[in-house]
Amino acid sequence: MQNYSHCLTLKDLPSPPAGRTGFPWTEQSQPLPDRLPDGSEYPRISIVTPSYNQGIFLEETIRSVLLQGYPNLEYIIIDGGSNDESVEIIKKYDRFLTYWVSEPDSGQTNAINKGIQRISGQIFAWLNSDDVYAKDALKHVAQSFQTEEFALLCGQCEFMNAESERLYQADYTETMNLLTVLADHQVAQPSCFINTNLFKSCGSLNEDLHYSFDYDYWVRLLLQDIKIYSSPILLSRYRLHQQSKTETSRPKFDREIELVHQNALSHQSSVDVKRAIAKCYRRFASEYYFWYGDRATSMSYFHKMMQTDPLACDLSALKIYGKNLLNKKHYAKS
């Protein structure tokens, strides 16, 4: 197990499974020179992948990291004791990894923290075992960190299904700061790369959170008034499938988001912060009403919005509120 100071290519890696084509199966990123024009090394990029029983997707994740054509890569996989084909897949790529382990842990957040303890790169990111990097992603990351002064880079993200087919791409938000993140949650985690020194100074991920720990970390960083760079470049592809937490645990995500908001307000309770959080609750009220038909939860978030900042209310929110009141299902659920 080692760090790679030269670029891996398709010839180095095991052959892909039959029928798999495109990146990262039969295509690769354009390899970079081993060193920068001035003779110095490229900044080391450390990637941690937490893994647990995602063997159906894991090999694509691994190859998308190794075939970045990046000459100073540190790749760590922390598997939580998978009982599917995950360990066999990891062993298949063992000689290309800096470190890996398969042992029971207390969840995804714990696995990432364990990986963080082993990183040595100047730039750090984690990539979940069902997501993938886009072609040439690490090249763009290294170039951005060399030309801009910031602590957190957030690139663009494309959403795909279980078969790796493109669904849609998230909207690009040019300006990202504490207020926009609190209101919109537009930080695409697989496309985020962090200055490692800042990451370690801010502490580990919160292992009490299992769904919104990444959102909690972005907010904690932004409360320190760090600079965030929103890149227009596509850096990752986020997989939506029936087993993903995003698809199966929306209420649990939202409850943890409320905890993040409470922590943010305990550190900074300005009018602007309250309004941003209230806008988030306004959006939740609308989503639960229109997407899930859950009038009771929609009404609950409307009340949270009003309690946080009544001035965040607008005409569209009032219409939802009125419909909730008139809908007899609301009273039955209440």
Sequence and secondary structure as in RCSB ss.txt:
>XXXX:A:sequence
MQNYSHCLTLKDLPSPPAGRTGFPWTEQSQPLPDRLPDGSEYPRISIVTPSYNQGIFLEETIRSVLLQGYPNLEY
IIIDGGSNDESVEIIKKYDRFLTYWVSEPDSGQTNAINKGIQRISGQIFAWLNSDDVYAKDALKHVAQSFQTEEF
ALLCGQCEFMNAESERLYQADYTETMNLLTVLADHQVAQPSCFINTNLFKSCGSLNEDLHYSFDYDYWVRLLLQD
IKIYSSPILLSRYRLHQQSKTETSRPKFDREIELVHQNALSHQSSVDVKRAIAKCYRRFASEYYFWYGDRATSMS
YFHKMMQTDPLACDLSALKIYGKNLLNKKHYAKS
>XXXX:A:secstr
   BSS   TTTS    TT  STTTT       SS TTS     EEEEEEESS HHHHHHHHHHHHTT  SSEEE
EEEE   SSSHHHHHHHTGGG SEEEE   S HHHHHHHHHTT   SEEEE  TT EE TTHHHHHHHHHHH   
SEEEEEEEEE TT  EEEE    S   HHHHHHH    GGGEEEEHHHHHHT    TT SSSHHHHHHHHHHTTT
  EEEEEEEEEEEE  TTSHHHH HHHHHHHHHHHHHHHHHH   HHHHHHHHHHHHHHHHHHHHTS  HHHHHH
HHHHHHHH GGG  HHHHHHHHHHHH HHHHHH 
